[in-house]
Amino acid sequence: MIYVVPIEPIDHRYTQQWYENIPHQLVVKSGDDGSNIHTIDGDTLLSDTTQGGFLDFADTNWYKSSQIIKISQMFSNKLIKSGDIFLVTDAWNPVIIAIRYMSELLHVPVEIHGIWHAGAYDPTDILGLKMTKPWPWHQERAFFHACDYNYFATEFHANLFKTNLNIPTEYHNKIIISGQPHEMLTDQVYQAHFKRGPKLHRIIWPHRVNADKQPEIAEDLSETMTSVEWIFTQKAVPKLNKPSYYEHISMSRLAFSCSLHENLGISMMEATLMECIPVVPDRASYAEMYLPVFKYPSVWTSSYSNYLQHKDELLRYLNLRLLDSDSYQSALQEQIQILKDKYLHATVMYNKILKRS
């Protein structure tokens, strides 16, 4: 049996797409009727997020704790069998420790797969910024070692994790570069893009309003570029659901990022798939994911003070792409294909779970 232990599904996050997509992909790729694939839901209090966070920091603990309760009941009722597989779609989940604890002490050997998103090991992530050290680092190492396999979307993310947590070389075989399971996202983006209106003289900033995303840089640019419409998706009133979010992106000409922290960057991939010209700093996962023509020097936005020093250069860079967007279309199509081929699917992970070479 394969048990999917999902991250909580939130409508305006990709987690809702994952909730539906991952079990579906496992059924399709296994070639059977899906009777051996089961989702272990958690219970929710809310359906929103903490300001600046990817999840609600209280509700996520309620959700994950209820998953622990349900899995504990399954072990107690002897429903979990030797050889069963657990896919935990957010590896920052204490359910991993609980599963390993029960598996070993109840003599029911199981396999645990975990997908890593971010954590305190990244000094620019909200966990890295706000959590006191070293306790979360020890927790992250425990999650890692309790998993049989740990999945990372990019080389950058995997290297960041193993370097900052000092993972010994002998355990690097537990690290797998896999892309992420965004097959449904790709389909939904295509459908939304197919329905879109004409591209507008618009730049979209599609991030959470949090320190690591440096919204103050984008806000200053928007105040300077008065002839250009700027859209800040997380500040929209009323709050955007997925269809309206995609509508705003699909009609934008450029998508701009100045993030310090990106282990993959879903929103910039969504924008690129909708044929927005991506403008990203040459750092974090962007460095390996995007063609040189779409990357500006990292130092230009490595801090607000550096931004002010390089503001004129960044303005010229943005205006060139706004005013001559046609000349970037060939490279844009190449970039879209790179994202589809390497980062927007998790075939490597599915094959590992389904024991395929």
C-alpha positions as MATLAB code, in Angstrom:
seq = 'MIYVVPIEPIDHRYTQQWYENIPHQLVVKSGDDGSNIHTIDGDTLLSDTTQGGFLDFADTNWYKSSQIIKISQMFSNKLIKSGDIFLVTDAWNPVIIAIRYMSELLHVPVEIHGIWHAGAYDPTDILGLKMTKPWPWHQERAFFHACDYNYFATEFHANLFKTNLNIPTEYHNKIIISGQPHEMLTDQVYQAHFKRGPKLHRIIWPHRVNADKQPEIAEDLSETMTSVEWIFTQKAVPKLNKPSYYEHISMSRLAFSCSLHENLGISMMEATLMECIPVVPDRASYAEMYLPVFKYPSVWTSSYSNYLQHKDELLRYLNLRLLDSDSYQSALQEQIQILKDKYLHATVMYNKILKRS';
ca = [
       0.000    0.000    0.000;
       1.159    3.537   -0.777;
      -0.022    6.167    1.685;
       0.093    9.805    0.572;
       0.392   12.126    3.584;
      -0.384   15.523    2.021;
       0.520   19.050    2.916;
      -2.745   20.845    3.664;
      -4.627   21.871    0.498;
      -5.094   25.651    0.228;
      -6.954   27.072   -2.757;
      -4.537   29.885   -3.585;
      -1.448   27.705   -3.084;
      -0.259   24.886   -5.305;
      -0.949   22.529   -2.389;
      -4.548   22.154   -3.581;
      -3.247   20.980   -6.943;
      -0.835   18.591   -5.237;
      -3.637   17.132   -3.127;
      -5.398   15.985   -6.286;
      -2.458   15.493   -8.616;
      -0.057   13.291   -6.663;
      -2.466   10.391   -5.998;
      -3.711   10.686   -9.586;
      -0.198   10.495  -11.009;
       0.640    7.483   -8.855;
      -2.488    5.698  -10.098;
      -1.721    6.529  -13.737;
       1.938    5.554  -13.515;
       1.259    2.358  -11.553;
      -1.187    1.219  -14.225;
      -3.651   -0.259  -11.740;
      -7.043    0.754  -10.373;
      -5.692    2.889   -7.526;
      -6.933    0.583   -4.766;
      -3.411    0.425   -3.301;
      -3.063    4.231   -3.023;
      -4.639    5.983   -0.051;
      -4.547    9.623    1.089;
      -4.319   10.308    4.827;
      -6.032   13.653    5.334;
      -5.554   15.969    8.259;
      -8.194   18.137    9.909;
      -8.152   21.904    9.385;
      -9.186   24.858   11.494;
      -8.658   27.518    8.825;
      -8.204   27.787    5.085;
      -5.841   30.744    4.973;
      -2.184   31.520    5.692;
      -0.157   33.509    8.206;
       0.946   36.875    6.781;
       4.225   36.302    4.961;
       4.046   32.539    5.426;
       3.308   29.726    3.013;
       0.901   28.134    5.527;
      -0.893   29.158    8.692;
       1.642   28.378   11.406;
      -0.968   27.257   13.930;
      -3.300   25.405   11.581;
      -0.470   23.471    9.969;
       0.356   21.934   13.351;
      -3.295   21.015   13.920;
      -3.415   19.438   10.451;
      -0.185   17.475   10.859;
      -1.062   16.386   14.413;
      -4.364   14.964   13.218;
      -2.459   13.002   10.578;
      -0.301   11.548   13.352;
      -3.433   10.502   15.256;
      -4.930    8.773   12.211;
      -1.719    6.943   11.338;
      -1.258    5.902   14.983;
      -4.755    4.394   14.917;
      -3.860    2.545   11.711;
      -0.731    1.080   13.277;
      -2.694    0.161   16.421;
      -5.389   -1.563   14.341;
      -2.687   -3.445   12.382;
      -3.729   -1.826    9.112;
      -0.148   -0.852    8.331;
       1.751   -3.795    6.861;
       5.411   -4.563    6.311;
       6.584   -2.999    3.050;
       3.998   -0.212    3.011;
       5.203    3.133    1.658;
       4.511    6.612    3.014;
       4.960    9.697    0.822;
       4.986   12.775    3.065;
       4.574   15.736    0.743;
       5.982   18.247    3.227;
       9.039   16.816    4.996;
       8.772   19.472    7.757;
       6.184   17.236    9.381;
       6.530   15.447   12.748;
       4.474   12.610   11.299;
       7.765   11.341    9.844;
       9.182   10.804   13.334;
       5.956    9.170   14.514;
       5.890    6.751   11.559;
       9.507    5.746   12.034;
       9.000    5.370   15.802;
       6.013    3.058   15.396;
       7.534    1.174   12.486;
      10.654    0.217   14.400;
       9.160   -0.400   17.844;
       6.164   -2.336   16.509;
       8.372   -4.304   14.074;
       6.477   -3.197   10.967;
       9.152   -2.087    8.475;
       7.896    0.649    6.157;
       9.496    3.053    3.678;
       9.247    6.836    4.078;
       9.633    9.349    1.249;
       9.692   13.085    2.020;
       9.483   16.170   -0.198;
      11.447   19.185    1.039;
      10.207   22.714    0.384;
      12.190   24.970    2.727;
      13.248   25.265    6.339;
      15.458   26.817    8.973;
      18.509   25.482    7.112;
      17.904   28.331    4.652;
      18.878   31.600    6.403;
      16.644   33.638    4.086;
      13.492   31.521    4.543;
      10.962   32.689    7.138;
      11.888   29.689    9.333;
      15.556   30.545    9.024;
      14.867   34.189    9.832;
      12.558   33.718   12.815;
      13.441   30.450   14.531;
      16.090   30.413   17.260;
      18.949   28.030   16.578;
      20.051   25.281   16.819;
      16.883   23.341   17.695;
      15.241   23.493   14.221;
      18.458   22.299   12.565;
      18.480   19.202   14.776;
      14.789   18.670   13.959;
      15.461   18.911   10.217;
      18.333   16.436   10.458;
      16.014   14.044   12.309;
      13.332   14.333    9.607;
      15.989   13.737    6.947;
      17.471   10.647    8.579;
      14.061    9.189    9.430;
      13.179    9.301    5.717;
      14.522    6.645    3.377;
      14.464    9.116    0.489;
      14.439   12.922    0.490;
      13.345   14.791   -2.634;
      14.566   18.232   -3.723;
      13.434   20.073   -6.836;
      16.806   21.630   -7.724;
      20.528   21.072   -7.262;
      20.705   24.405   -5.460;
      18.166   23.332   -2.858;
      19.818   19.963   -2.243;
      23.257   21.554   -1.892;
      21.898   24.217    0.466;
      20.335   21.538    2.656;
      23.273   19.160    2.906;
      25.819   21.977    3.337;
      24.012   24.026    5.982;
      22.946   20.964    7.966;
      26.348   19.277    7.581;
      24.868   16.048    6.234;
      27.717   13.480    6.139;
      28.696   12.219    2.682;
      27.701    8.664    3.596;
      24.040    9.795    3.682;
      23.993   11.738    0.418;
      22.449    8.699   -1.287;
      19.215    9.601    0.539;
      19.081   12.877   -1.450;
      17.277   12.761   -4.800;
      16.878   15.608   -7.308;
      13.416   15.100   -8.711;
      11.704   18.281   -9.870;
       8.274   18.612   -8.265;
       4.837   17.105   -9.026;
       3.283   20.059  -10.833;
       1.678   18.203  -13.723;
      -1.776   19.538  -12.836;
      -0.428   23.069  -12.470;
       0.989   22.853  -15.988;
      -2.376   21.756  -17.365;
      -4.311   24.469  -15.515;
      -1.875   27.174  -16.572;
      -2.205   26.093  -20.191;
      -6.006   26.238  -20.015;
      -5.940   29.684  -18.416;
      -3.381   30.972  -20.898;
      -5.410   29.661  -23.831;
      -8.345   31.849  -22.694;
      -6.351   35.003  -22.007;
      -6.759   38.426  -23.542;
      -3.946   40.481  -25.100;
      -0.725   41.196  -23.239;
      -0.805   44.531  -21.434;
       1.962   47.010  -20.613;
       2.133   45.395  -17.216;
       4.699   43.905  -14.838;
       3.567   41.360  -12.297;
       5.214   40.666   -8.945;
       3.699   37.289   -7.996;
       5.228   36.647   -4.565;
       4.219   36.497   -0.914;
       4.798   39.772    0.926;
       7.669   38.647    3.092;
      11.176   39.901    3.869;
      12.954   37.276    1.753;
      10.970   38.400   -1.328;
      12.040   42.078   -0.850;
       8.714   43.698   -1.781;
      10.155   47.146   -1.030;
      12.316   46.892   -4.175;
       9.352   46.083   -6.396;
       7.288   48.830   -4.752;
       9.990   51.415   -5.396;
      10.260   50.340   -9.017;
       6.502   50.626   -9.451;
       6.569   54.179   -8.073;
       9.335   55.092  -10.523;
       7.895   53.368  -13.616;
       4.692   55.396  -13.626;
       3.800   54.562  -17.232;
       3.715   50.831  -16.438;
       0.986   48.993  -14.568;
       2.350   46.923  -11.697;
       0.339   44.086  -10.140;
       1.205   42.771   -6.674;
      -0.811   39.574   -6.553;
      -0.736   39.084   -2.776;
      -1.974   42.636   -2.168;
      -4.977   42.395   -4.467;
      -8.376   43.287   -3.023;
     -10.404   41.154   -2.996;
      -7.916   38.302   -2.532;
      -7.255   36.441   -5.762;
      -8.337   32.848   -6.180;
      -6.425   30.648   -8.623;
      -8.466   31.520  -11.751;
      -8.236   35.275  -11.162;
      -4.573   34.963  -10.227;
      -3.894   33.209  -13.524;
      -5.916   35.824  -15.404;
      -3.742   38.635  -14.031;
      -0.550   36.758  -14.870;
      -1.615   35.750  -18.357;
      -2.169   39.373  -19.431;
       1.140   40.655  -18.037;
       4.149   41.222  -20.253;
       6.896   40.787  -17.650;
       7.194   38.909  -14.353;
       9.735   40.363  -11.950;
      11.474   38.748   -8.995;
      14.072   40.040   -6.560;
      13.779   37.168   -4.081;
      16.669   36.277   -1.848;
      15.179   32.848   -1.217;
      13.899   30.534   -3.954;
      14.350   26.799   -3.844;
      12.223   26.480   -6.979;
       9.973   29.506   -7.508;
       6.494   28.288   -8.492;
       4.985   31.688   -9.258;
       7.777   32.643  -11.678;
       7.364   29.304  -13.449;
       3.619   29.887  -13.734;
       4.251   33.312  -15.214;
       6.834   31.968  -17.658;
       4.447   29.233  -18.816;
       1.954   32.015  -19.566;
       4.580   33.686  -21.767;
       5.489   36.484  -19.394;
       9.124   37.375  -19.879;
      10.807   36.339  -16.605;
      13.206   38.803  -14.986;
      15.063   37.046  -12.173;
      18.282   37.546  -10.198;
      21.183   35.229  -10.957;
      21.049   33.460   -7.581;
      19.355   30.688   -5.629;
      17.580   28.114   -7.836;
      17.013   30.731  -10.527;
      20.716   30.460  -11.397;
      20.376   26.880  -12.671;
      16.815   27.124  -14.000;
      16.764   30.192  -16.260;
      18.598   31.122  -19.439;
      21.188   33.923  -19.195;
      18.990   36.342  -21.157;
      16.430   36.330  -18.318;
      18.862   36.750  -15.400;
      20.226   40.053  -14.145;
      23.314   40.276  -11.875;
      22.503   39.159   -8.342;
      24.203   42.168   -6.771;
      21.600   44.511   -8.273;
      19.006   43.342   -5.721;
      21.074   41.492   -3.107;
      19.965   44.170   -0.634;
      17.953   47.368   -0.749;
      21.081   49.488   -0.533;
      22.634   47.619   -3.451;
      19.393   48.022   -5.359;
      19.575   51.793   -4.964;
      23.124   51.738   -6.333;
      22.054   49.699   -9.371;
      18.522   51.009   -9.802;
      19.198   52.768  -13.112;
      20.717   49.607  -14.574;
      17.719   47.556  -13.476;
      15.298   50.108  -14.918;
      17.050   49.956  -18.276;
      16.963   46.159  -18.126;
      13.213   46.105  -17.472;
      12.340   48.769  -20.025;
      14.307   47.030  -22.760;
      12.267   43.876  -22.275;
       8.989   45.757  -22.038;
       9.547   47.770  -25.196;
      11.113   45.012  -27.289;
       9.363   41.940  -25.958;
       9.050   40.327  -29.402;
      12.799   39.784  -29.620;
      12.674   37.556  -26.522;
       9.964   35.192  -27.736;
      12.258   32.511  -29.127;
      14.274   32.348  -25.919;
      11.019   32.373  -23.955;
       9.781   29.245  -25.731;
      13.106   27.545  -25.024;
      12.799   28.532  -21.379;
       9.273   27.144  -21.134;
      10.494   23.799  -22.456;
      13.345   23.695  -19.922;
      10.885   24.168  -17.071;
       8.561   21.478  -18.402;
      11.362   18.993  -18.984;
      13.235   19.379  -15.690;
      11.206   21.027  -12.951;
       7.446   20.701  -13.461;
       7.131   16.945  -13.075;
       8.385   14.374  -10.574;
       8.898   11.284  -12.700;
      12.069   10.420  -10.783;
      10.124   10.409   -7.512;
       7.216    8.384   -8.882;
       9.600    5.781  -10.306;
      11.387    5.491   -6.967;
       8.140    4.985   -5.073;
       6.864    2.479   -7.625;
      10.238    0.639   -7.596;
      11.092    1.368  -11.188;
      14.669    1.909  -12.333;
];
